[in-house]
Amino acid sequence: METDTPEKDPKSQLADGILDAGKRAFDPSADAASKEAAQREFQELIDGNGAWNLLPVLNALIKPNVAPPWLRPELMKILTLIPLRPDGVRGTMEFVFSVHPSSTLKASEAAAPQKRGANITQEAMAVVTRIITSPPTIVSPEDWFSAVAPQLIVLLDGKEGPELTTAAAQIIMCGVLGRKQFGAPGSPGWNTFVEPLLRKLNPSRKSSIVDKKEDPNIVDLKIKKEDTDVVDLSGKAALVTADDLFVTFKRLSSLINSTPYPAQTRRMLDPVLLQLWAVSCWGDTSAKTEERYSKPARSLLHTFLKLSASITKLHLIIENLVYHGETAEGSIKWQYQATSDGDLQIIATPLGQSSQVPELNWGEIQKRSSALVRLMTASCTPEEISSFFLELLSRWFQSTTAAKKADVLFKSEEGEGRDEIKKLLEITVLQKMLEQAPDKLISRVTQVLELVCQILDPASLQDHPDDIIAVALSLLNLVITAPGFKKSSLKPEASETLEKALDKLGVAGRPDVSPTAKNLALLLQYRDAIDPDEEDAFVPSDKQIEERKTYKLALEYITQADNPPPVRSEGLNLLSGLVASDSSILDIQSTLVLLSSLLQDGEDFINLRVIKLLTQLANKHPKAATQEILEHYLDAKEMSTTDIRLRFGEALLQVIERLGETFTGDVAKRVSETLLSIAGRRGHRPKTEAKQAREKRLQDMKKKQAEDAWGGDVPDLGDDMTEDEQAKNEILTQIVEGWESKRGSEDVRMRTSALSILSSAIEVNITGVGSDLVSIAVDLCVSVLTLEREMEKGILRRAAILLILGFVRALEDAKQTGRRLGFGLTDQSREHIMRTLKYIAVTDNDGLVHQHARDVIESMENWQLSTLLPAQSSVAESGIGRLAGLAIDQDRSLPSVNTKRPRIEEIE
């Protein structure tokens, strides 16, 4: 075949071969014998080519009028099943990334498969995710995910580069775990991607329940496989090797730290909270253990607690403070074990060596208590720490009170040992919190004072031991010495209780607490005299206090560079809630500056959220928001790249669409003038011109050095390409390079963006833009179409035509709604525009410009015909209309005056 058609490239030959074999294999008029032989040949042809070769060919063959109607379903079936091939996932990703409009590749990259994940845009990523995570009806979800999972895991492990690791994590976390039917615990996606990881951390986890609709053969196979997995519990068998444990942490970290999904993160880490805690405490064994196991586990635990630091989770950790493995009855008993070379593995606990009550090691309890307090102070808010501390202190106080009142009881000792151990652990953590984080324990002052008054109740003061009274006095000291505290803010009954208790303790002769009580009594008495200027200070409301705490927490989550994406996303959620509630504590200007900085150097997920936040702020503060966006979009100081400026352009577009009819006045004028200045042909950027001159000199120097080394022109050592491919790449290179600024002029992409945004602004509210600016915009577009005919400026001419179309649509919409604009399109202007468009529709070198020009010509002709008809409001019948101030229909009250009658019309 190659000798017969040497002029065709391999893709065209493959397309012809598939089309020819497909016609013979599935032709309804062919006999069964010939079809069977042809189908074998067709299948061999498909199997003999990789996904990267098949995707562009099949994508072209399924287009209308290319293949026979009876062949297209077969080709579609093959195309949808490509992700199941061994190279299907990678091939699908490369194909979409290379052809998606948002993935603008350089000419040198366009002809080769993508190897490092460059130019992976959010839009292309969404398409890939939808394709790879949507099983067709002919394949069960279990079989589909079982086939694509190994391919995604290879990418997730980082063997193909960090960009594709992030892409694989996005596909799994968003496309699979983000959908209820696939990502809920026990569903096919969860069982394929998450459950194996969780069982590596906790071998005692029960298998997920198999769906009743699952193929019986698959169920039998799973049961047989599980029956063969017999664990020898007579010795210390390795249930999870050190390498498997390391890979598990690496994959969990890649999934969570590469994607911004708090809900999925909580759902994945919650079942293995205790295992993460146990591994995070093994770091002091060796530096290798710390780096490979404890550090990743601590990072995951830190992220989980930031997203869901409920008190119940902290209590669960305290109850299992010295957790080393599973000891519960009815499950596999195992424990973590450090190896001699610094690794960590999971081994089976030998029979007869497990105990329900763990052995106590006071040194380890102290070490882990300190580690837990450090973890809490780094992960939890002061309010959460304070609430947790007060609950621990309240439990201790209640247990001591109950012990005083207890009678002699005859009861079984079952469970008593574990309860005593739990109390010991809680008291130890309580002590560490007082030592390591005293400033974070009084964030909830009201609750702290209530508990202190309860402990220092004068009626029962003599019954309490000195240690718990000392804790209460320490808390009281923290509250009294806190900035802004005033004795007058105490409730009268609380103040009376504290004064009596302190006086009573001061003369009680208890050496451990009496001196402290005397000092606190004096401090409480003269506290207000210490800061007399604060007598009339502003006291914020409870709502303002909570909002200020939320704002502070949101800023911490967003701005701390070491926070993983789920935490930063949660911070944006908190800030969005404050903006939506129109919180009074928000400093609008500083918030806008923060969002602008995030939009300049943020990830894609941050950019989308920031743009949404900017639109929310613009809804309430349009002048400040648009001014901040315009400054970065115009970039008068030439400090930003084109990509960053285009992000602000996207934000500006969404702000304009959000404002709608309120896009008017000074805001509309400033925005329109800025857009016109960017879209015009006279923009000059001197810093950019100087930079281009330096780059040109450097490029010429390198080229001369290369020519001297080769003794002439440098040969092209790239991949072998046909003449057609070379010509196509040369054109693409010319277009892409032509977009960039030349001799200090404005970038063509920026001019195109400005015209597109201005077109939307005119359609949103043409009255707000004003007649003068609309006239200038239309004249500019006609000039662009007439004077800027270069190939690389095709995108600019498309935007110019679409602006004219937007102008015509705005005029038509105003006519239909009966709005008076005060201006319009004169016959002379209309004829000039029509003449220009007709010329462009014939002579332009861009196919889309041709099509757009014909569409606008048709729209203008239709609009011209509609202007000959009277507006709907002018067709109203003469006679008595409505009376001012009265909702009375005079036509109905006076049936003799122009009574409306039903009218029957014949329509086609």
Summary of the structure (lengths in Angstrom):
residues: 908
radius of gyration: 36.7
end to end distance: 55.8
largest distance: 112.7
contacts: 2684
relative contact order: 0.04
helix: 67%
strand: 2%
